[in-house]
Amino acid sequence: MEFDKPVPGGPCWTELGTDDLEGAKRFYTELFGWRPETDPRQAAGCYTVAHLGDAAVAALTPLYQESQPVAWNVSFAVADADVTARLVEEAGGTVVVGPMDIFDAGRFAVALDPTGAAFQLWEARAFPGAGLLNAPGTLGWVELATRDTGRAGHFYTTVFGWDTRGSEQYTEFAAGGQEFGGMADMGDRYPPEVPAHWLPYFAAEDVDATVRAAVAAGGSVRAEPMTVPDGPRIAVLADPRGAVFGVFAEGEGS
């Protein structure tokens, strides 16, 4: 990302929905050095915010619905969740939860784009989102995997006003002129049952060391470490319950 704090239209938060909250706390604390704090209020449903130092960087939550998969989710910052939710539907997407108030923290909604990828809207009030981005152990890139890049690209530029650049193989997204993520065609690289999805990438000091630490903590490797030509070193991992996420480090050799 080309910013270290949330910007309008850009990714501002990521949260894991899991069926093993305590296990997730242990795994990600060991992997990234997070300090998880669970909201004690009954109405909060064990919502757990992970911190690095004083900065809130991600959330870990139980599964709130039977149909909810174990997965990481990405939220985008909006000025008005209700207005953006209407834009989502007008552009061919579907709003599946909300918009709804989350205490005094903000207003929230969950949506699907026309190709089936889930994402979240966040209208900040008391809680602005991540206190730090693009630093080791924090969200540093988001990537949409879809089987219809043309339709998806039109949808997100319509709803959020993002700029796009890149090639047919990979499109980069920018908000306010600052890049934060990309879009790739799923092609035949994924089994047909895998839906379109947003994948968060966390920055790391050393990708290969992070991969070894993830495996030692019970995770698995979905894509082995590789260096993108003229780009970062990346890998894709899964936690012990199967939630998939990426890690990257700028300037690493092969």
N, C-alpha and C positions, 0 to 999 in steps of 0.2 A: 504494500500500500504506500501511497505517497502522502499519507497523513498519519499522525499518531493519536488523534482523538476523533470521535465521530464527527462527520460533516453531513449536512442535509442531503438526503438521497443515498448516502453510502451505508455500508454495513456498520452497525453500531453495537451489536451484541451477538453472542452465540450461546446456545444452551443445549445440553444433552438431556434427552428423555431416556431413562433407563429403568430396567426392572431389578437393578441391584445398586441402590444408591450408595450404600456403605462401601461396596466393592469399588464403585466409581471414584469415591473420595480417595480411597487408598491408591488406586492406580494412577490417577492424574496428579495427586500430590507427589508420588514417587517420580513420575515422569517429568513434570514441569515445575515442581516446587510450590504448587498452589497451597493456599491456606483456606480450606472450605469453612463457611459459617452458615449453619442452617437456621432459617427464620423460625423462631419458636412459636409464632402465632398459629393456632389451629387452622385458621382460614388460609394460611399461606401454603398448606399442603406439603410441608417439608422442603420448600424451595430453598436451594442451597447456592450461595454466591461464593465463587472462588476468587481469592485475592492473591496478588503478588505485591508484597509490601502493603501500602495503603490503597492500591488501585484494585477495583473490581474488574475482573477480566473475563469471566465466563460464569455460567450457571449449570448446576446439576440438579435434575428434578426426577421424581418418580413419574411413571406413566400415569397420565390422568384419564385416559380413555382406553377401552379394550382394544380398539383398532389402531392405537398409536404404536408405531414401530420404535424399537430401540435405535435411536439415531441422533445425530447432531442437527440442530436447526440454526438458521441464520436470520437475524432481524435487521431491517433497514429503517433508518431514521426518516420520519416524515413530520411535517408541520401539523397535519390534521389527519388522524387515522380514518375518520369517517369519510372525508373527501377522497382520500386515496383509495379506500375500500370501494367507493363508487367507481373510481377510475379503473380499478382492477376488473370489475364486472363489465364495464363498458368496453374494455379492451379484450374481452373474451376469457378472463380468468374467473375464479370462483372463490368467494369468501366462505370459509368453513367454520371459523370461530370469530365471534365479536363483530365489530369493535366493542371492547369492554374496558372499564376502568380497573386497574390493578392498584388497589389502595390509593395512595396519593402519588405513587411512583410514576404513572403514566397511563396511556391508553394503548390498547394492544389488539391485534387481529392476526389471524392465521389465514393464509390464502394459498390457492394453487394457480400456477400459471397455465396457459392453454395446453402445454405439453405435459402437465402433470406434476411439475416440481413444486414442492411446498416451500413457502417462505413466510416470514412474519413482518408485520408493520409495528413500529414503535413510535408513539408520540410522547416525547419526554415531558415530564413534569418535574417531580422531585428527583427522579433518577435519570440521568442523561444517557446511560449506557456505559460501555467500557471506559474505564478511567485511563487506559493505556492500550494502544494498538501498535502492531508492527515492531514489537520488542520481544526478545526471547521469552517463550512461555505465554505469549498472547496471540490473539487473532491477527494474522498478517496478510491474508489473501482469501478470497472466496471464489469458488469455481462452479459454474453451472454445467452439468452434463445433461444433454438433451438429444432426442432423436430428430428434432426439427429446429435447427438453429435459426432459420429465417423467421419462423413464427415467434419463437421465443425472443429473438432480438427486437422485433417490432413491438412486442408486448412491453418489454421492460423500458425501452426508450420512450414509449407512449406514456407509461404510468409514472416513471421516475425522471424522465428527461435526461437519461444517461447519454454520454458520448460513447461512440464505438470506434474502434480502430483494430487493425490486424488483417488476417487473411481468412480464406475459407476454412482452413484447418483450425485456427484459433482466433477468437475475437476477444479483445480486451475492453473492459468497461471502465468508464471514468465518471465521477460526479464532480461538478464544478471544475473540470479540467484536471482532476487528480485521479490517477488510476487506482483501482482497488480490487479488481477481480477479472475473471475471464469466463469464456464459454467455449465448450468443446463438443463436437459431435460424438455421440456415444457409438455410432457405427455398429460393428460386430464385436467390439471389445467387451461388451457386457452381455450377460445372458438376457434373453427377451423378457424375463420376469422382473428384472431390475428396473424400477421406474426412473424417470428423470428426477434429478435431485441437485441440491446445492451442497457442495463439499467445503467445509472450512479447513484452511491451512494455518497451522500455528508456526510462528517463527521459532527457530532453534539455533543454539550456538554451533552445534555439530549434528548434522542429520544422521550420520552413521552411528554415532554414539547414542542418539535418541532412539534409533531403531533397535539397537541392542538392549537398551534399557526397557523398551516397551515389551520386547519378547521375554526378557527376564521377569517382568512383572505380570506375565500371563497374556499379553496381547499377541497379535499376529501381524505378518507383513502381507499387504495386498498388492503393493507395487514396490519392488526393490529400489534402493537408492540409485538415482541417476542424476547426471548433470545436464540441464537443459542448455543447448547451444546458446552461448552469449547470455545465459540466464543463471538462475539459482540451482542448487542441488536440492532435490525433492525426493520424498518417499510417501507412500500411502499406507496407513496402518489401520488396524482394528483393535478396539479394546477387548477385554475378556468376554464381554457380552455381545460383541459383534458390531458396535458402533464404529463407523469408518470416519477417519479424518486424515488430513495430510500434514506433513511437516516440511519446512524449507529453510534454507540458509543461503544468504547472498554471498557470492564470492568464494564458495568452496570449490576446491579442485575435485577431480574425479578419483 
